[in-house]
């Protein structure tokens, strides 16, 4: 473990110690850490995150609204 990792671990556990008496804050911390861990796992598994998917959908919506749309023949959808 590097010095930076040790410092970050100390900061993390220090912050957890500070909020440990408040159940609501601990639940928020756990939810946040689970979300971060899921994002890391998704990147390792090369799975697109929800935020990335939403960005693609927003970009597609913008292109449609701007009229940048190329029609696709129905038969081409099944190829």
C-alpha positions as CSV (number, residue, x, y, z in Angstrom):
1,X,0.0,0.0,0.0
2,X,1.4,3.4,-1.0
3,X,1.6,6.4,1.2
4,X,-1.2,8.1,-0.7
5,X,-3.5,5.0,-0.2
6,X,-2.7,5.0,3.5
7,X,-3.5,8.7,3.8
8,X,-6.8,8.2,1.9
9,X,-7.7,5.2,4.1
10,X,-7.1,7.3,7.2
11,X,-9.3,10.1,5.8
12,X,-12.0,7.7,4.9
13,X,-12.1,6.0,8.3
14,X,-11.8,9.3,10.1
15,X,-14.8,10.6,8.2
16,X,-16.7,7.4,9.0
17,X,-15.8,7.8,12.7
18,X,-17.2,11.3,12.7
19,X,-20.6,10.3,11.3
20,X,-20.8,6.9,13.0
21,X,-23.2,8.1,15.7
22,X,-25.8,9.3,13.1
23,X,-27.6,6.3,11.5
24,X,-29.0,8.4,8.7
25,X,-25.6,9.7,7.6
26,X,-24.1,6.2,7.8
27,X,-26.9,4.9,5.5
28,X,-26.1,7.7,3.0
29,X,-22.4,6.9,3.2
30,X,-23.1,3.2,2.6
31,X,-25.4,3.9,-0.4
32,X,-22.8,6.2,-1.9
33,X,-20.0,3.7,-1.4
34,X,-22.1,1.0,-3.0
35,X,-22.8,3.2,-6.0
36,X,-19.1,4.0,-6.4
37,X,-18.2,0.3,-6.1
38,X,-20.9,-0.6,-8.7
39,X,-19.5,2.0,-11.1
40,X,-16.0,0.6,-10.6
41,X,-17.2,-3.0,-11.2
42,X,-19.1,-1.9,-14.3
43,X,-16.0,-0.3,-15.8
44,X,-14.0,-3.4,-15.0
45,X,-16.6,-5.6,-16.7
46,X,-16.8,-3.0,-19.5
47,X,-20.5,-2.4,-18.9
48,X,-21.9,1.1,-19.6
49,X,-22.9,3.1,-16.6
50,X,-26.4,4.5,-16.4
51,X,-25.0,8.1,-16.7
52,X,-23.2,7.1,-19.9
53,X,-26.4,5.5,-21.3
54,X,-28.4,8.6,-20.4
55,X,-25.8,10.8,-22.2
56,X,-26.2,8.7,-25.4
57,X,-30.0,8.9,-25.2
58,X,-29.8,12.7,-24.7
59,X,-27.5,13.1,-27.6
60,X,-29.8,11.0,-29.8
61,X,-32.8,13.1,-28.7
62,X,-30.9,16.2,-29.6
63,X,-30.0,14.9,-33.0
64,X,-33.6,14.0,-33.7
65,X,-34.8,17.4,-32.5
66,X,-32.2,19.1,-34.8
67,X,-33.4,17.0,-37.7
68,X,-30.3,15.0,-38.1
69,X,-32.1,11.8,-38.8
70,X,-31.5,9.2,-41.4
71,X,-34.5,6.9,-42.1
72,X,-33.8,3.2,-41.8
73,X,-35.8,0.7,-43.9
74,X,-37.8,-1.7,-41.8
75,X,-36.1,-4.7,-43.5
76,X,-32.7,-3.3,-42.5
77,X,-33.6,-3.6,-38.8
78,X,-33.8,-7.4,-39.0
79,X,-30.3,-7.8,-40.6
